[in-house]
Amino acid sequence: MLNFLIPSSIPVPDANTLQLISIASLIVGICLVLAGGAFLLWGKKAGGGWKVVLGWVLAAIGATLALSHAVQLMLY
């Protein structure tokens, strides 16, 4: 792990708080992927349109969030 000098004027949470934030973000990312999948299935049944686009957007944001925080949790 890299240790940088952080000025005392910048508040930095401790390691346990950062781990809880990562766990919460991982759960939110998984939920966004599931919601995106639901919109994709719903959009295919309804004939496409904005539901499919929203599904892809939610799935992409959720996958990025979940993968980012999963890697961060593996490095702890």
ChimeraX attribute file (.defattr): number of C-alpha atoms within 10 A of each C-alpha:
attribute: neighborCount
match mode: 1-to-1
recipient: residues
	/A:1	5
	/A:2	4
	/A:3	5
	/A:4	6
	/A:5	6
	/A:6	9
	/A:7	8
	/A:8	7
	/A:9	6
	/A:10	7
	/A:11	8
	/A:12	11
	/A:13	9
	/A:14	8
	/A:15	10
	/A:16	9
	/A:17	11
	/A:18	14
	/A:19	16
	/A:20	12
	/A:21	13
	/A:22	20
	/A:23	17
	/A:24	14
	/A:25	19
	/A:26	24
	/A:27	17
	/A:28	16
	/A:29	25
	/A:30	20
	/A:31	17
	/A:32	22
	/A:33	24
	/A:34	17
	/A:35	18
	/A:36	25
	/A:37	18
	/A:38	17
	/A:39	23
	/A:40	22
	/A:41	15
	/A:42	15
	/A:43	18
	/A:44	13
	/A:45	9
	/A:46	11
	/A:47	10
	/A:48	14
	/A:49	10
	/A:50	12
	/A:51	19
	/A:52	21
	/A:53	15
	/A:54	17
	/A:55	22
	/A:56	18
	/A:57	16
	/A:58	23
	/A:59	24
	/A:60	16
	/A:61	15
	/A:62	24
	/A:63	21
	/A:64	16
	/A:65	20
	/A:66	24
	/A:67	15
	/A:68	15
	/A:69	21
	/A:70	17
	/A:71	12
	/A:72	15
	/A:73	15
	/A:74	7
	/A:75	8
	/A:76	8
